Amino acid sequence: MNQLTSIFTAQNRSYRFGFLWVILLCFTTSCKEEIIPKPPGHLRLEYPMAAYTPYKGPCPFSFARNKEAQIKEKGDCTFTITYPKMKATLFLTYKPIQGNLEQLLRDTQKLTYKHVIKADNILEQPFMNTKDKVYGMFYRVGGNAATNAQFYVTDSTRHFLSGSMYFYARPNFDSIMPAADYIKNDMQSLMESLKWK
């Protein structure tokens, strides 16, 4: 009987020791701060207030351009306006109207709606300046499309100018939104200040 009691006592001690070990382990591991994964962040991008200056080149139009942007003439009244800090370019293409206004409008709309696959939405904003005979459309493209904005302006008889903005980065609307908004304002300023010669 004594032998049996000593076996139970020994087993009881080992269970108590094991139980204490488990409680001690729980206390030491449960006191750590829980690690929660954080969502990917984006840099907060801020740009200087836009300051505009008149641009008068050899082409039959003039407009106000942002001093931060760099203009390169490519010939045949085709321009690139680059924004080095934002890694973005605004492409401007001028075409004289020679009975082909419908075709020019169709081509511009086709280029815009080519992005409908990746775009969340495309908002059309008509533009009309009857004093200077500048009529057009501004397209805001939402989502991760290659371009976030496009436009065209015309006097409907002689001149047609179109523009589209592209970034030299993988389209991610959340990360490029501040730069896209900044350049969209420049594009609208260009449309509003445009005058035909």
Protein Blocks (a to p, Z undefined) as FASTA:
>chain_A
ZZmmmmmmmmmmmmmmmmmmmmmmmmmmmmpccdddddddddddddddddddddddfbfc
dcdddfkbccddebjhiacdddfknopacdddddddehilmmmmmmmmmmmmmmmmmpmb
dcddddddfknopacdddddedjdfbfbdcdddehlmgccdddddddbdddfklmmmmmm
mmmmmmmmmmmmpccZZ
